[in-house]
Amino acid sequence: MEEQKKIISFWRTVLEVSFIIFLFYSNLLMGEFTNSGVGQSKGLLWAIQDIFTIANLIIAIVLALIGHLMFDFFRKRL
């Protein structure tokens, strides 16, 4: 039973972190196609290459882990 709780907790963490990373990258991609972004003139492929960088990946992972910790805190608190 304890092992099953750990597995469920692990997959919940993976799901939450993945979803936060997805939201981060989708927000960056949408930003490339607003009036201030150059994605409209350079195209989708350029925008994807512009947002998928090592720096953005590190930022996304760190913020996703912080976000998960916050969700977990509020889940246990409320």
N, C-alpha and C positions, 0 to 999 in steps of 0.2 A: 504494500500500500504506500509506504514512504517513497519507494523508488518510482512508483507511478506519479506521485505528486511532483517529484523532481523533474520527470520527463515533461509533464504538463507545464510546469513552470518554465522549463527551458524553451519549449515551443512557443509559449506565450511571449517570452522575451524576444525570441527570433522574429515573431510576427509583428510585435509592436515596433521594434527597431527597424525592421524592413519597411513598414508602413511609413514611419517618420522619414526615412531616407527617400522613399518614393515621393512623399510630399515635398521634401526639400528640392529634389531634382525637377519635379514638375513645376514648382514655383520658379526655379531658375529658367527653365525652358520657356515658360509663359512670359517671363520678363524679357527674353530676347525678342519677342514678337509684339511688344507694346510699341507705342509711338516713339519712345526713347531708345529702344533696342535696335540693333542693326540686323537682326535676324530676318526682317522682312525683305531687306535688299540682298542679303548674302545667302539666304536659303536655310532649309531645315538641317541639312548635313553639316553646314558650317556651325549652326547653333548647337548641335549635339556635340561636335568636337570642341566647341568653346566651353561648354559647361562640364564635360567629363574630364576633369583634371585631378591630379593627385591632391592638390590643396583643397578642392571642393569635396573630394571623398573623405579626407581627414576631418574637415569641418562637419560633414554630414554624419559621420560615425560618432564623433564626440557629442554633437548635439542630440543625436538619436539616443545615445546612452543616457544623457542627462534627462531627456524627455521621458525615457522609460522609467528612470528612477523617480521622477516626479509622479508619473501615473501610478507606479507601485506604491509610493508613499500615500497618495490620496485614496487609492483602493483599500489600503489597510486602515487608513484613518477614518474613512467614511463607511 
